[in-house]
């Protein structure tokens, strides 16, 4: 069963969405669904990063390069 939601977006975002839909031949609703799915997929990583950041900084891990150097 599908659920319908309504959102308000500003004119600039609507223009970008419309242009992308026209350029890709995809429906605006498909683009919005994909964008929401991507954001919701990334959000747990953002929360995890926010949680562990103070511990990493205490160990001197301040950049992505610092982390890659440690795990490589």
Backbone bond lengths (Angstrom), bond angles and torsions (degrees), N, CA, C in turn:
res aa  C-N    CA-C-N  psi(-1)  N-CA   C-N-CA  omega(-1)  CA-C   N-CA-C  phi
1 X - - - 1.440 - - 1.532 109.13 -
2 X 1.284 117.80 130.50 1.459 123.13 179.82 1.517 110.67 -92.12
3 X 1.304 115.45 152.20 1.449 122.64 176.00 1.521 108.41 -115.98
4 X 1.291 116.19 140.82 1.457 121.44 177.32 1.517 108.79 -105.81
5 X 1.339 115.87 132.67 1.456 120.45 174.15 1.518 108.50 -125.06
6 X 1.299 116.01 155.82 1.463 121.75 176.15 1.514 108.27 -117.80
7 X 1.328 115.90 138.57 1.464 120.89 177.32 1.510 108.97 -131.73
8 X 1.307 115.40 156.94 1.464 121.36 173.52 1.519 107.68 -107.04
9 X 1.321 116.14 132.85 1.457 120.67 175.79 1.524 108.03 -128.96
10 X 1.319 115.74 153.54 1.458 118.71 -179.61 1.532 110.38 -76.69
11 X 1.308 114.82 169.82 1.459 120.80 -174.57 1.522 111.89 -61.49
12 X 1.329 117.09 -41.10 1.470 120.21 -178.99 1.518 111.57 -62.63
13 X 1.331 116.82 -42.77 1.460 120.13 179.04 1.526 110.60 -66.81
14 X 1.326 116.93 -38.56 1.461 119.83 177.87 1.528 111.08 -64.18
15 X 1.322 116.38 -40.10 1.469 119.44 178.39 1.520 110.79 -64.60
16 X 1.321 117.06 -41.33 1.463 121.11 178.00 1.522 110.95 -64.72
17 X 1.323 115.76 -42.96 1.462 120.63 178.83 1.523 110.88 -63.60
18 X 1.319 116.88 -44.67 1.464 121.50 179.67 1.524 111.10 -62.94
19 X 1.334 116.38 -45.20 1.469 120.21 -179.97 1.529 110.78 -63.14
20 X 1.324 116.81 -40.88 1.466 120.44 179.14 1.523 110.86 -66.08
21 X 1.316 116.60 -40.87 1.465 120.28 178.40 1.527 110.43 -62.28
22 X 1.315 116.61 -43.61 1.464 120.13 179.71 1.525 111.01 -66.03
23 X 1.319 116.22 -43.13 1.471 120.43 -177.82 1.526 111.81 -66.08
24 X 1.338 116.92 -37.91 1.458 120.44 -175.63 1.523 113.62 -94.27
25 X 1.332 116.28 -13.47 1.460 119.56 -177.48 1.526 112.98 74.10
26 X 1.315 116.16 18.92 1.464 121.17 -179.86 1.517 109.66 -105.87
27 X 1.308 115.30 155.16 1.463 120.48 177.76 1.526 109.69 -72.60
28 X 1.331 115.80 146.53 1.452 120.41 177.56 1.530 110.87 -57.89
29 X 1.310 116.95 -39.21 1.469 119.50 -179.56 1.529 111.01 -64.03
30 X 1.327 117.95 -35.62 1.469 120.66 176.75 1.528 110.98 -64.76
31 X 1.333 115.65 -41.85 1.461 119.79 179.01 1.524 111.50 -64.39
32 X 1.322 116.64 -41.49 1.469 120.55 179.20 1.524 109.97 -65.70
33 X 1.327 117.50 -43.61 1.465 120.89 178.42 1.532 110.66 -58.37
34 X 1.332 116.15 -45.25 1.456 120.37 -179.53 1.526 110.93 -64.36
35 X 1.323 117.36 -42.08 1.466 121.02 -179.82 1.524 110.80 -63.87
36 X 1.324 117.26 -41.93 1.466 120.85 178.90 1.523 109.93 -65.07
37 X 1.315 116.85 -43.70 1.468 121.35 179.76 1.529 110.82 -61.13
38 X 1.334 116.91 -43.32 1.460 120.25 178.94 1.521 111.05 -63.92
39 X 1.318 117.00 -45.15 1.466 120.62 -179.27 1.520 111.29 -62.67
40 X 1.323 116.48 -43.73 1.460 119.92 -179.88 1.520 111.68 -67.92
41 X 1.320 117.39 -27.51 1.457 120.98 176.33 1.516 112.68 -73.57
42 X 1.324 117.23 -31.66 1.462 122.52 -178.67 1.534 111.41 -83.86
43 X 1.300 117.59 -28.14 1.467 121.76 -173.72 1.531 114.07 -54.60
44 X 1.344 120.32 -42.88 1.473 118.38 178.44 1.531 113.14 -59.79
45 X 1.327 117.50 -33.43 1.464 120.78 177.99 1.525 110.82 -69.22
46 X 1.334 117.06 -37.46 1.463 120.54 176.66 1.528 110.07 -63.95
47 X 1.317 117.17 -42.34 1.460 120.79 179.16 1.527 110.89 -64.68
48 X 1.323 117.17 -42.80 1.457 121.31 178.42 1.521 110.54 -62.58
49 X 1.321 116.13 -43.43 1.465 120.26 179.70 1.523 110.51 -61.67
50 X 1.319 117.46 -43.69 1.461 121.01 178.36 1.524 111.39 -61.83
51 X 1.328 116.65 -34.59 1.464 121.08 -179.21 1.523 111.98 -71.66
52 X 1.332 116.86 -42.74 1.472 119.42 -174.57 1.523 113.27 -90.72
53 X 1.320 118.23 -10.70 1.462 120.81 -176.27 1.529 113.12 -55.64
54 X 1.327 120.53 -46.18 1.469 118.66 179.78 1.538 112.64 -60.79
55 X 1.330 117.34 -36.42 1.461 120.85 179.02 1.526 110.98 -68.77
56 X 1.326 116.56 -40.22 1.469 120.82 178.92 1.530 110.30 -65.75
57 X 1.324 116.15 -44.02 1.469 119.51 179.62 1.525 110.86 -61.88
58 X 1.323 117.35 -37.14 1.464 121.08 178.54 1.520 111.28 -63.95
59 X 1.327 117.83 -25.42 1.461 122.85 178.21 1.526 112.26 -92.60
60 X 1.335 116.69 2.94 1.457 120.64 179.05 1.513 113.99 85.65
61 X 1.323 116.93 13.22 1.466 121.09 178.50 1.524 107.84 -94.08
62 X 1.327 115.93 96.74 1.453 120.66 -172.87 1.517 113.83 -105.81
63 X 1.318 117.32 -21.02 1.461 120.65 -177.82 1.526 110.10 -130.40
64 X 1.320 115.42 166.15 1.462 119.79 174.89 1.528 110.80 -59.92
65 X 1.336 115.65 -35.54 1.465 119.77 179.32 1.525 111.17 -63.66
66 X 1.343 116.74 -37.64 1.464 120.21 177.03 1.526 110.43 -60.24
67 X 1.297 116.31 -43.17 1.467 120.99 -178.74 1.524 110.44 -66.97
68 X 1.329 116.98 -46.65 1.462 119.92 179.57 1.518 111.47 -60.98
69 X 1.314 116.27 -37.69 1.461 119.94 178.55 1.535 110.06 -62.95
70 X 1.310 117.71 -38.59 1.461 121.69 -179.28 1.529 112.76 -70.71
71 X 1.319 117.17 -35.34 1.468 119.08 -175.31 1.523 113.21 -94.55
72 X 1.325 116.82 -7.27 1.482 119.90 -179.40 1.504 111.50 -84.32
